[in-house]
Amino acid sequence: QNDSDDLEEMDLKWQMAMLTMRARRFLPRTGINLKANGPTSLGFDMSKEECYNCHMKGHFARECRSLKDLRRNGAAEP
């Protein structure tokens, strides 16, 4: 049982190391800067994020309170 537990622990550590390496390679290419907002959470600096609906900063389009962009819903423009 001990050998099995040791192998499982080594496997988990290896997987975490690989995920960390991939994340370090991926994040600089995307320009995403994740930072700790507390002891356990990671998040975005929302003051810099632009809404694709109203183009104001501070929220994402799914949280936008402005009227939805009718052009995206297939309505014909005059």
N, C-alpha and C positions, 0 to 999 in steps of 0.2 A: 504494500500500500504506500509506503514512504517513497519508493522509487517512482511510482505513478504520480504522486503529488508533486515530487520534485520536477519531473518531466513536464507536467502541466504548468507549473509555475514558470519554468524556463521558456516554454512555448508562449505563455502570455507576455512575458517580458520581451521576447523576440518580436512578437506582433506589435507591442507598444513602441518599440524602437523603430520598427519599419514605418508605422504610422507617423511617428514624429519626424522621421527623415522625409517622408513624402509631403507632409504639411509644410515643413520648412522650405522645400523646393517649390511647392505650389503657391503659397501665399505671396511671396514677392512678385510673382508674375501677374497676379490678379490685382495687386495694389490694395488688397484688403488688409486692414490693420486691426486685428483683434486684440483687445486689451482687457485686463481683468477689471471688472466692476465691483469686485468683492472677493471673498476668499475662494469661491467656487464657480462663479459665473464669468462667461466671456461674452462680449457684445460689441456692437458698433457704436461709434460716436454719431448719434442721430442728428446732431446739429449740422453735420456735413453731408448728410444723405439727401438727395433730391427726389421728389415725387415725380414719377413719369406721367401723372395725370395733370396736376396743376403747376408743376415745375417749381414749387416752393420747397424750401429745405426744412428738415426736421421730421419727416415721416415718409413712409412708403406709400405707393399708390393704393394698396389694399386697405390702408388705414385712412385714405383721403376722404374728407368731408365735403369737398367741392363737387359740383355736378359732374357726372361722368362725361368723358369725351365722347360725343355722339358719333364722331367719325369712326371710332373703333368698333362701334356696334353695327356698322353696315348701313347707316342712314346716308342717303344720297345728299351731296352738297348742292346748294342752289346754284 
